[in-house]
């Protein structure tokens, strides 16, 4: 019998060292996972509504703002950048004007621009600039000044007057007021995520937008983890010829595409 080159106590020591290293690596992995879960803490980074906003849905981020808000204006370039290349694709972003007190004029202007079909990002920028750079604050308080501003930017007078008093705009204003009240925000800019997480904006924009991405996908990640383990197997167990059967359907069964009337 060939004798072992290493003494038994050395072999045992190496084995125990390996176990210790593995244990440390696993502990570090679990610690990292816990740290990721605690990345944003309720009460410090966001609050949770006792009664979720019924009209909101999972994966949705609602931004409340006001054209006359200096903080909203300062955040606007960073917000647009996040919407362009930082927002997770699964997130549904909605912008709603805060409708409270004497802010109705700005909220109505917001919806009239959209009712007229004007270029939204460009007009939002123009309104912000007019209020904060050009000193034209009247356009968010005075109906005549607002209408004049819209006509100067390409809208027809009669179309503006019609949109201003339209039922569609009034209904959206009512919804905006109800949503802002339900959010329990006491200022803007502010965000509601998944209809229940309330985030008040601060000047740390990179952290703010990462927070929005993280919380908006929080429940989606839990749903994915909660899927039964055999779901994948069930998918794999589908008969191989199912796709062929689908392809074999006669072309005559296909319905012609519906033609929607022009808006």
Short mmCIF file of the C-alpha atoms (twelve columns), coordinates in Angstrom:
data_MODEL
# 
_entry.id   MODEL 
# 
loop_
_atom_site.group_PDB 
_atom_site.id 
_atom_site.type_symbol 
_atom_site.label_atom_id 
_atom_site.label_alt_id 
_atom_site.label_comp_id 
_atom_site.label_asym_id 
_atom_site.label_seq_id 
_atom_site.Cartn_x 
_atom_site.Cartn_y 
_atom_site.Cartn_z 
_atom_site.pdbx_PDB_model_num 
ATOM 1   C CA . UNK A 1   0.000   0.000  0.000   1 
ATOM 2   C CA . UNK A 2   1.286   3.411  -0.968  1 
ATOM 3   C CA . UNK A 3   1.755   5.769  1.992   1 
ATOM 4   C CA . UNK A 4   0.090   9.220  1.907   1 
ATOM 5   C CA . UNK A 5   2.598   11.987 1.347   1 
ATOM 6   C CA . UNK A 6   0.754   14.493 3.606   1 
ATOM 7   C CA . UNK A 7   0.188   13.827 7.297   1 
ATOM 8   C CA . UNK A 8   -3.415  13.282 8.256   1 
ATOM 9   C CA . UNK A 9   -3.626  16.457 10.383  1 
ATOM 10  C CA . UNK A 10  -2.568  18.589 7.375   1 
ATOM 11  C CA . UNK A 11  -5.223  17.084 5.117   1 
ATOM 12  C CA . UNK A 12  -7.836  17.653 7.793   1 
ATOM 13  C CA . UNK A 13  -6.650  21.238 8.257   1 
ATOM 14  C CA . UNK A 14  -6.915  22.012 4.537   1 
ATOM 15  C CA . UNK A 15  -10.425 20.547 4.471   1 
ATOM 16  C CA . UNK A 16  -11.511 22.690 7.413   1 
ATOM 17  C CA . UNK A 17  -9.976  25.783 5.782   1 
ATOM 18  C CA . UNK A 18  -12.001 25.167 2.626   1 
ATOM 19  C CA . UNK A 19  -15.187 24.860 4.681   1 
ATOM 20  C CA . UNK A 20  -14.409 28.125 6.453   1 
ATOM 21  C CA . UNK A 21  -13.817 29.946 3.161   1 
ATOM 22  C CA . UNK A 22  -17.094 28.620 1.713   1 
ATOM 23  C CA . UNK A 23  -18.954 29.643 4.877   1 
ATOM 24  C CA . UNK A 24  -17.536 33.164 4.670   1 
ATOM 25  C CA . UNK A 25  -18.472 33.476 0.990   1 
ATOM 26  C CA . UNK A 26  -22.037 32.350 1.694   1 
ATOM 27  C CA . UNK A 27  -22.306 34.764 4.616   1 
ATOM 28  C CA . UNK A 28  -21.096 37.607 2.412   1 
ATOM 29  C CA . UNK A 29  -23.623 36.683 -0.270  1 
ATOM 30  C CA . UNK A 30  -26.508 36.681 2.211   1 
ATOM 31  C CA . UNK A 31  -25.324 39.962 3.704   1 
ATOM 32  C CA . UNK A 32  -25.204 41.514 0.242   1 
ATOM 33  C CA . UNK A 33  -28.735 40.334 -0.473  1 
ATOM 34  C CA . UNK A 34  -30.012 41.788 2.804   1 
ATOM 35  C CA . UNK A 35  -28.233 45.059 2.082   1 
ATOM 36  C CA . UNK A 36  -29.860 45.234 -1.348  1 
ATOM 37  C CA . UNK A 37  -33.293 44.671 0.213   1 
ATOM 38  C CA . UNK A 38  -32.635 47.495 2.673   1 
ATOM 39  C CA . UNK A 39  -31.342 49.832 -0.025  1 
ATOM 40  C CA . UNK A 40  -34.346 52.086 0.505   1 
ATOM 41  C CA . UNK A 41  -36.077 52.057 3.854   1 
ATOM 42  C CA . UNK A 42  -39.707 52.842 4.525   1 
ATOM 43  C CA . UNK A 43  -40.039 55.907 6.689   1 
ATOM 44  C CA . UNK A 44  -36.670 57.285 5.635   1 
ATOM 45  C CA . UNK A 45  -36.733 57.060 1.838   1 
ATOM 46  C CA . UNK A 46  -40.462 56.730 1.220   1 
ATOM 47  C CA . UNK A 47  -43.777 56.321 2.997   1 
ATOM 48  C CA . UNK A 48  -46.572 53.882 2.271   1 
ATOM 49  C CA . UNK A 49  -50.171 54.988 1.918   1 
ATOM 50  C CA . UNK A 50  -52.600 53.265 4.274   1 
ATOM 51  C CA . UNK A 51  -55.120 53.302 1.426   1 
ATOM 52  C CA . UNK A 52  -53.492 52.760 -1.989  1 
ATOM 53  C CA . UNK A 53  -54.594 54.946 -4.883  1 
ATOM 54  C CA . UNK A 54  -57.257 52.847 -6.600  1 
ATOM 55  C CA . UNK A 55  -56.661 54.308 -10.068 1 
ATOM 56  C CA . UNK A 56  -52.919 53.494 -10.030 1 
ATOM 57  C CA . UNK A 57  -51.410 50.141 -10.923 1 
ATOM 58  C CA . UNK A 58  -48.280 48.108 -10.258 1 
ATOM 59  C CA . UNK A 59  -45.177 49.286 -12.091 1 
ATOM 60  C CA . UNK A 60  -46.592 52.791 -12.526 1 
ATOM 61  C CA . UNK A 61  -44.843 55.996 -11.500 1 
ATOM 62  C CA . UNK A 62  -46.995 59.107 -11.152 1 
ATOM 63  C CA . UNK A 63  -45.224 62.457 -11.077 1 
ATOM 64  C CA . UNK A 64  -47.100 65.377 -9.509  1 
ATOM 65  C CA . UNK A 65  -45.801 68.830 -10.434 1 
ATOM 66  C CA . UNK A 66  -46.765 72.458 -10.993 1 
ATOM 67  C CA . UNK A 67  -45.487 74.771 -13.717 1 
ATOM 68  C CA . UNK A 68  -44.952 77.495 -11.128 1 
ATOM 69  C CA . UNK A 69  -42.783 75.297 -8.880  1 
ATOM 70  C CA . UNK A 70  -39.096 76.281 -8.885  1 
ATOM 71  C CA . UNK A 71  -38.003 72.818 -7.699  1 
ATOM 72  C CA . UNK A 72  -39.998 71.192 -10.506 1 
ATOM 73  C CA . UNK A 73  -38.303 73.493 -13.010 1 
ATOM 74  C CA . UNK A 74  -34.846 72.694 -11.636 1 
ATOM 75  C CA . UNK A 75  -35.539 68.952 -11.805 1 
ATOM 76  C CA . UNK A 76  -37.023 69.009 -15.314 1 
ATOM 77  C CA . UNK A 77  -33.798 68.417 -17.346 1 
ATOM 78  C CA . UNK A 78  -32.784 65.479 -15.111 1 
ATOM 79  C CA . UNK A 79  -36.306 64.054 -15.249 1 
ATOM 80  C CA . UNK A 80  -36.359 64.194 -19.046 1 
ATOM 81  C CA . UNK A 81  -32.946 62.528 -19.176 1 
ATOM 82  C CA . UNK A 82  -34.165 59.719 -16.910 1 
ATOM 83  C CA . UNK A 83  -37.244 59.257 -19.090 1 
ATOM 84  C CA . UNK A 84  -35.011 59.093 -22.151 1 
ATOM 85  C CA . UNK A 85  -32.351 56.634 -21.067 1 
ATOM 86  C CA . UNK A 86  -32.626 55.823 -17.357 1 
ATOM 87  C CA . UNK A 87  -36.178 54.640 -16.734 1 
ATOM 88  C CA . UNK A 88  -36.686 50.879 -16.690 1 
ATOM 89  C CA . UNK A 89  -38.648 49.821 -19.767 1 
ATOM 90  C CA . UNK A 90  -41.311 48.088 -17.668 1 
ATOM 91  C CA . UNK A 91  -42.258 51.309 -15.855 1 
ATOM 92  C CA . UNK A 92  -45.392 53.177 -16.913 1 
ATOM 93  C CA . UNK A 93  -44.709 56.885 -16.295 1 
ATOM 94  C CA . UNK A 94  -47.597 59.327 -15.929 1 
ATOM 95  C CA . UNK A 95  -47.420 63.045 -15.291 1 
ATOM 96  C CA . UNK A 96  -50.227 64.807 -13.433 1 
ATOM 97  C CA . UNK A 97  -50.445 68.507 -12.580 1 
ATOM 98  C CA . UNK A 98  -51.057 69.138 -8.889  1 
ATOM 99  C CA . UNK A 99  -54.516 70.659 -8.662  1 
ATOM 100 C CA . UNK A 100 -55.008 72.415 -5.351  1 
ATOM 101 C CA . UNK A 101 -55.766 75.947 -4.187  1 
ATOM 102 C CA . UNK A 102 -55.028 78.496 -6.918  1 
ATOM 103 C CA . UNK A 103 -53.092 76.034 -9.097  1 
ATOM 104 C CA . UNK A 104 -56.096 75.278 -11.303 1 
ATOM 105 C CA . UNK A 105 -54.912 77.578 -14.108 1 
ATOM 106 C CA . UNK A 106 -51.642 75.707 -14.560 1 
ATOM 107 C CA . UNK A 107 -53.379 72.339 -14.381 1 
ATOM 108 C CA . UNK A 108 -55.951 73.386 -16.978 1 
ATOM 109 C CA . UNK A 109 -53.204 74.720 -19.255 1 
ATOM 110 C CA . UNK A 110 -51.469 71.326 -18.991 1 
ATOM 111 C CA . UNK A 111 -54.559 69.440 -20.191 1 
ATOM 112 C CA . UNK A 112 -55.555 71.995 -22.829 1 
ATOM 113 C CA . UNK A 113 -52.126 71.589 -24.469 1 
ATOM 114 C CA . UNK A 114 -52.772 67.847 -24.690 1 
ATOM 115 C CA . UNK A 115 -56.382 68.251 -25.817 1 
ATOM 116 C CA . UNK A 116 -55.159 70.453 -28.683 1 
ATOM 117 C CA . UNK A 117 -52.626 67.815 -29.735 1 
ATOM 118 C CA . UNK A 118 -49.690 70.198 -29.397 1 
ATOM 119 C CA . UNK A 119 -46.139 68.846 -29.053 1 
ATOM 120 C CA . UNK A 120 -46.114 67.910 -25.378 1 
ATOM 121 C CA . UNK A 121 -42.415 67.906 -24.365 1 
ATOM 122 C CA . UNK A 122 -41.710 71.102 -26.282 1 
ATOM 123 C CA . UNK A 123 -44.749 72.915 -24.878 1 
ATOM 124 C CA . UNK A 124 -44.000 71.830 -21.313 1 
ATOM 125 C CA . UNK A 125 -40.498 73.245 -21.725 1 
ATOM 126 C CA . UNK A 126 -41.834 76.475 -23.215 1 
ATOM 127 C CA . UNK A 127 -44.322 76.939 -20.375 1 
ATOM 128 C CA . UNK A 128 -41.670 76.278 -17.732 1 
ATOM 129 C CA . UNK A 129 -39.289 78.747 -19.411 1 
ATOM 130 C CA . UNK A 130 -41.989 81.381 -19.874 1 
ATOM 131 C CA . UNK A 131 -42.851 81.233 -16.168 1 
ATOM 132 C CA . UNK A 132 -39.353 80.994 -14.693 1 
ATOM 133 C CA . UNK A 133 -37.113 82.722 -17.238 1 
ATOM 134 C CA . UNK A 134 -39.397 85.245 -18.911 1 
ATOM 135 C CA . UNK A 135 -41.473 86.182 -15.890 1 
ATOM 136 C CA . UNK A 136 -44.777 85.325 -17.568 1 
ATOM 137 C CA . UNK A 137 -46.390 83.795 -14.494 1 
ATOM 138 C CA . UNK A 138 -49.751 85.092 -15.655 1 
ATOM 139 C CA . UNK A 139 -50.116 82.200 -18.084 1 
ATOM 140 C CA . UNK A 140 -50.673 79.775 -15.192 1 
ATOM 141 C CA . UNK A 141 -53.184 81.998 -13.392 1 
ATOM 142 C CA . UNK A 142 -55.017 84.076 -16.000 1 
ATOM 143 C CA . UNK A 143 -57.195 82.517 -18.703 1 
ATOM 144 C CA . UNK A 144 -56.622 85.349 -21.203 1 
ATOM 145 C CA . UNK A 145 -52.832 85.248 -20.801 1 
ATOM 146 C CA . UNK A 146 -52.816 81.463 -21.154 1 
ATOM 147 C CA . UNK A 147 -54.936 81.517 -24.317 1 
ATOM 148 C CA . UNK A 148 -52.761 84.223 -25.841 1 
ATOM 149 C CA . UNK A 149 -49.659 82.146 -25.091 1 
ATOM 150 C CA . UNK A 150 -51.143 79.068 -26.786 1 
ATOM 151 C CA . UNK A 151 -52.119 81.055 -29.898 1 
ATOM 152 C CA . UNK A 152 -48.625 82.565 -30.067 1 
ATOM 153 C CA . UNK A 153 -47.285 79.019 -30.101 1 
ATOM 154 C CA . UNK A 154 -49.371 77.812 -33.037 1 
ATOM 155 C CA . UNK A 155 -52.844 77.002 -31.752 1 
ATOM 156 C CA . UNK A 156 -55.983 78.513 -33.268 1 
ATOM 157 C CA . UNK A 157 -58.011 80.867 -31.071 1 
ATOM 158 C CA . UNK A 158 -61.295 79.025 -31.634 1 
ATOM 159 C CA . UNK A 159 -59.684 75.665 -30.876 1 
ATOM 160 C CA . UNK A 160 -58.164 76.997 -27.671 1 
ATOM 161 C CA . UNK A 161 -61.501 78.395 -26.475 1 
ATOM 162 C CA . UNK A 162 -63.241 75.112 -27.246 1 
ATOM 163 C CA . UNK A 163 -60.607 73.004 -25.497 1 
ATOM 164 C CA . UNK A 164 -60.450 75.331 -22.485 1 
ATOM 165 C CA . UNK A 165 -64.087 74.729 -21.557 1 
ATOM 166 C CA . UNK A 166 -64.354 71.157 -22.879 1 
ATOM 167 C CA . UNK A 167 -65.835 68.338 -20.808 1 
ATOM 168 C CA . UNK A 168 -62.764 66.180 -21.497 1 
ATOM 169 C CA . UNK A 169 -60.423 68.725 -19.900 1 
ATOM 170 C CA . UNK A 170 -62.756 69.252 -16.933 1 
ATOM 171 C CA . UNK A 171 -62.960 65.514 -16.274 1 
ATOM 172 C CA . UNK A 172 -59.163 65.227 -16.294 1 
ATOM 173 C CA . UNK A 173 -58.926 68.157 -13.891 1 
ATOM 174 C CA . UNK A 174 -61.324 66.435 -11.512 1 
ATOM 175 C CA . UNK A 175 -59.273 63.231 -11.703 1 
ATOM 176 C CA . UNK A 176 -56.051 65.165 -11.101 1 
ATOM 177 C CA . UNK A 177 -57.528 66.826 -8.015  1 
ATOM 178 C CA . UNK A 178 -58.720 63.487 -6.609  1 
ATOM 179 C CA . UNK A 179 -55.382 61.773 -7.273  1 
ATOM 180 C CA . UNK A 180 -53.371 64.568 -5.683  1 
ATOM 181 C CA . UNK A 181 -55.588 64.480 -2.610  1 
ATOM 182 C CA . UNK A 182 -55.252 60.687 -2.408  1 
ATOM 183 C CA . UNK A 183 -51.455 60.945 -2.623  1 
ATOM 184 C CA . UNK A 184 -51.380 62.927 0.657   1 
ATOM 185 C CA . UNK A 185 -48.460 64.943 -0.728  1 
ATOM 186 C CA . UNK A 186 -48.154 68.391 0.766   1 
ATOM 187 C CA . UNK A 187 -45.956 69.785 -1.988  1 
ATOM 188 C CA . UNK A 188 -44.341 69.182 -5.351  1 
ATOM 189 C CA . UNK A 189 -42.471 67.665 -7.037  1 
ATOM 190 C CA . UNK A 190 -43.588 64.333 -5.665  1 
ATOM 191 C CA . UNK A 191 -44.066 60.783 -6.881  1 
ATOM 192 C CA . UNK A 192 -46.425 57.874 -6.234  1 
ATOM 193 C CA . UNK A 193 -45.084 54.426 -7.126  1 
ATOM 194 C CA . UNK A 194 -47.335 51.371 -7.497  1 
ATOM 195 C CA . UNK A 195 -50.170 53.493 -6.167  1 
ATOM 196 C CA . UNK A 196 -48.862 53.286 -2.593  1 
ATOM 197 C CA . UNK A 197 -45.215 54.346 -2.205  1 
ATOM 198 C CA . UNK A 198 -44.948 58.122 -1.712  1 
ATOM 199 C CA . UNK A 199 -41.643 59.800 -2.560  1 
ATOM 200 C CA . UNK A 200 -40.965 63.477 -2.051  1 
ATOM 201 C CA . UNK A 201 -38.246 64.668 -4.431  1 
ATOM 202 C CA . UNK A 202 -34.938 66.072 -3.235  1 
ATOM 203 C CA . UNK A 203 -31.878 67.488 -4.996  1 
ATOM 204 C CA . UNK A 204 -30.083 64.132 -5.223  1 
ATOM 205 C CA . UNK A 205 -31.544 63.293 -8.622  1 
ATOM 206 C CA . UNK A 206 -29.480 60.149 -9.402  1 
ATOM 207 C CA . UNK A 207 -30.582 58.603 -6.106  1 
ATOM 208 C CA . UNK A 208 -34.180 59.761 -6.636  1 
ATOM 209 C CA . UNK A 209 -34.478 58.123 -10.038 1 
ATOM 210 C CA . UNK A 210 -32.760 54.947 -8.847  1 
ATOM 211 C CA . UNK A 211 -35.307 54.871 -6.028  1 
ATOM 212 C CA . UNK A 212 -38.141 55.136 -8.550  1 
ATOM 213 C CA . UNK A 213 -36.685 52.308 -10.646 1 
ATOM 214 C CA . UNK A 214 -36.182 50.129 -7.569  1 
ATOM 215 C CA . UNK A 215 -39.600 50.618 -5.970  1 
ATOM 216 C CA . UNK A 216 -41.497 50.399 -9.255  1 
ATOM 217 C CA . UNK A 217 -40.062 46.924 -9.887  1 
ATOM 218 C CA . UNK A 218 -40.153 45.778 -6.246  1 
ATOM 219 C CA . UNK A 219 -43.468 43.917 -6.474  1 
ATOM 220 C CA . UNK A 220 -42.647 42.598 -9.951  1 
ATOM 221 C CA . UNK A 221 -39.543 40.908 -8.536  1 
ATOM 222 C CA . UNK A 222 -41.565 39.354 -5.704  1 
ATOM 223 C CA . UNK A 223 -44.149 38.062 -8.166  1 
ATOM 224 C CA . UNK A 224 -41.409 36.480 -10.267 1 
ATOM 225 C CA . UNK A 225 -39.894 34.801 -7.205  1 
ATOM 226 C CA . UNK A 226 -43.312 33.525 -6.132  1 
ATOM 227 C CA . UNK A 227 -43.899 31.561 -9.313  1 
ATOM 228 C CA . UNK A 228 -44.173 27.794 -8.642  1 
ATOM 229 C CA . UNK A 229 -41.030 25.845 -9.386  1 
ATOM 230 C CA . UNK A 230 -42.837 23.527 -11.783 1 
ATOM 231 C CA . UNK A 231 -44.127 26.392 -13.949 1 
ATOM 232 C CA . UNK A 232 -41.074 26.137 -16.177 1 
ATOM 233 C CA . UNK A 233 -41.433 22.368 -16.400 1 
ATOM 234 C CA . UNK A 234 -45.066 22.742 -17.380 1 
ATOM 235 C CA . UNK A 235 -44.022 25.128 -20.136 1 
ATOM 236 C CA . UNK A 236 -41.382 22.684 -21.327 1 
ATOM 237 C CA . UNK A 237 -43.898 19.842 -21.217 1 
ATOM 238 C CA . UNK A 238 -46.024 21.325 -23.995 1 
ATOM 239 C CA . UNK A 239 -46.203 18.961 -26.967 1 
ATOM 240 C CA . UNK A 240 -43.563 19.716 -29.547 1 
ATOM 241 C CA . UNK A 241 -46.086 19.740 -32.384 1 
ATOM 242 C CA . UNK A 242 -48.241 22.454 -30.806 1 
ATOM 243 C CA . UNK A 243 -46.461 25.174 -32.745 1 
ATOM 244 C CA . UNK A 244 -46.821 23.154 -35.942 1 
ATOM 245 C CA . UNK A 245 -50.533 22.831 -35.321 1 
ATOM 246 C CA . UNK A 246 -50.714 26.589 -34.871 1 
ATOM 247 C CA . UNK A 247 -48.867 27.116 -38.150 1 
ATOM 248 C CA . UNK A 248 -51.210 24.688 -39.890 1 
ATOM 249 C CA . UNK A 249 -54.313 26.807 -39.263 1 
ATOM 250 C CA . UNK A 250 -55.903 27.792 -42.584 1 
ATOM 251 C CA . UNK A 251 -55.197 31.339 -43.668 1 
ATOM 252 C CA . UNK A 252 -58.907 31.890 -44.142 1 
ATOM 253 C CA . UNK A 253 -59.406 31.986 -40.408 1 
ATOM 254 C CA . UNK A 254 -57.419 35.219 -40.126 1 
ATOM 255 C CA . UNK A 255 -59.593 38.254 -39.617 1 
ATOM 256 C CA . UNK A 256 -58.807 41.481 -41.422 1 
ATOM 257 C CA . UNK A 257 -57.225 44.150 -39.243 1 
ATOM 258 C CA . UNK A 258 -59.693 46.603 -37.805 1 
ATOM 259 C CA . UNK A 259 -59.484 50.073 -39.181 1 
ATOM 260 C CA . UNK A 260 -59.944 52.644 -36.482 1 
ATOM 261 C CA . UNK A 261 -61.577 55.917 -37.463 1 
ATOM 262 C CA . UNK A 262 -59.220 58.883 -37.558 1 
ATOM 263 C CA . UNK A 263 -59.207 60.938 -34.391 1 
# 
